[in-house]
Amino acid sequence: RWFIQHGNGEGSLDRLLPSVSTGLSPRKRTTSQCKSEPPLLRTSKRTIYTAGRPPWYNEHGTQSKDAFVIGLCGGSASGKTTVARKIIEALDVPWVVLLSMDSFYKVLTPEQQIMAASNDYNFDHPDAFDFDLLKHILRKLKQGKSIKIPVYDFTTHGRHKDWKTIYGASVIIFEGIMAFADKELLQLLDMKLFVDTDSDIRLVRRLRRDISERGREIEGVIKQYNKFVKPAFEQYIEPTMRLADIVVPRGGGNMVAIDLIVQHVHSHHVYVAALASAHQAQPLPQTLSVLESTPQVKGMHTIIRNKETSRDEFIFYSKRLMRLLIERALSFLPSQVHVVQTPQGEDYEGRAFNGKRITGVSILRAGETMEPALRAVCKDVRIGKILIQTNQDTGEPELHYLRLPKDISEDYVILMDCTVSTGAAAMMAVRVLLDHDVQEDKILLVSLLMAEMGIHSVAYAFPQVKIITTAVDKKVNDLFHIIPGIGNFGDRYFGTDAPPDWSDEDLDEPSY
């Protein structure tokens, strides 16, 4: 265990004492604030996305490496959240999850609610937390799965009906007063930090916070501190300091400790390089269906591949191909015999869709251009959207935006992207759908143009996903452009200029 004794002090107690008034209203604590909200943490140099994302998966469809989980323990108002923010800012990792134990308080019984209203319920005891749910959720996040977390309401001492959805990430920071109180929970933590702050400073901070931010009276704060908070720290929290890998005195001001922690995380976390397929020499997979290259299809490809084609003609013939592509994809959906009666009073034995529902999901921005073709042939189809970009520094695909319809798990999903070169964005999109419990054999990936590399990568990772395209090009150059290709589809369709280093799968920066 490392004790880091350097860093700036927190100042005198007199400076930290709040201006106390006894005329404030009773306690007004509302909901738990899981540190995954808000989803953006802005620093002077960059923006960090704290809503998380599924970590990247390799060509086998499995996670390349578990997320690195940092456990932060310490007494109430010891500065755990400040330390977490300092670590995030110094890590230079664009995707993190901040998970707080506040979200995992148990739902109180009517008798316990009466005790809580009079400050007689002990929220600082291990029994106050739902450790089983906490461990289940942390395991899922560590595996890169999407998961819903509860929102605890301190006014009703129950959980909100709507839970929040968050994702695993490169780094997960879990903080709470009882972060080290469970043996199984400890095994999920890759690094354990204990924030050690003087008890007088913690009391002053708690007074300032509860009086100014939560509308509580000083008598109630002191009563609860003496009756529950202080004894719980001495009995349950302080003894767990011996379990910590690093003890951080004085919290977020201890930059020597922060730097040491960041170096340790960097030594264990490896970014995944850009995907490269090792299966290009193999025959194209049986899950691939290519639209028959009729003179009409070949002629439309000639027009949209021509760099001299005007934008109007590019859009017109792209839409024609999209319609044919969607119709082809629908032919792979399950159907059953369906008998109807014609206006002449005769029976006709036909076919009908044999599934719960069809949902379209477009990979922004180019995939969004295929939505009208899907809507034209599927009445009242639901549409979801995914925005994925490749980080130019790390080579990692990154999930920037996700909006999926509710109850998608039993749907047949048509995943739409206009071009697929390496397959990186498509693979992450498939992984996101699987994380939302969509069955692999119910996913159909449709694209106007695909490179063999992308086809092999997707098919090898997800052998049950059906792949449908209008044409396949053999090569991808060093910049991952499809050769001979079609150019940057989104720029040609929307009339925007491509940057010099554009890639077929690069997308616009999202807006929040």
MOPEKA-V378135 format. One record per run of one state. SS is the DSSP state (alpha for helix, beta for strand, coil for the rest). FROM is the first residue (numbers start at 1). TO is the last residue. If there is no record, write none. Layout:
# MOPEKA-V378135
SS:FROM:TO + SS:FROM:TO
This chain:
# MOPEKA-V378135
coil:1:1 + beta:2:4 + coil:5:12 + alpha:13:16 + coil:17:30 + beta:31:31 + coil:32:39 + beta:40:42 + coil:43:46 + beta:47:49 + coil:50:50 + beta:51:51 + coil:52:56 + beta:57:57 + coil:58:62 + beta:63:63 + coil:64:67 + beta:68:74 + coil:75:79 + alpha:80:91 + coil:92:94 + beta:95:100 + alpha:101:104 + beta:105:105 + coil:106:109 + alpha:110:117 + coil:118:125 + alpha:126:128 + beta:129:129 + coil:130:130 + alpha:131:142 + coil:143:146 + beta:147:149 + coil:150:151 + beta:152:153 + coil:154:157 + beta:158:159 + coil:160:163 + beta:164:166 + coil:167:170 + beta:171:175 + coil:176:182 + alpha:183:187 + coil:188:190 + beta:191:196 + coil:197:198 + alpha:199:212 + coil:213:217 + alpha:218:243 + coil:244:245 + beta:246:249 + coil:250:250 + alpha:251:253 + coil:254:254 + alpha:255:268 + coil:269:287 + beta:288:290 + coil:291:294 + alpha:295:305 + coil:306:310 + alpha:311:330 + coil:331:334 + beta:335:341 + coil:342:346 + beta:347:353 + coil:354:357 + beta:358:364 + coil:365:365 + alpha:366:377 + coil:378:381 + beta:382:390 + coil:391:396 + beta:397:403 + coil:404:411 + beta:412:416 + coil:417:418 + beta:419:420 + coil:421:423 + alpha:424:435 + coil:436:439 + alpha:440:442 + beta:443:447 + coil:448:448 + beta:449:451 + alpha:452:461 + coil:462:465 + beta:466:469 + coil:470:471 + beta:472:473 + coil:474:474 + beta:475:476 + coil:477:481 + beta:482:483 + coil:484:488 + alpha:489:494 + coil:495:512
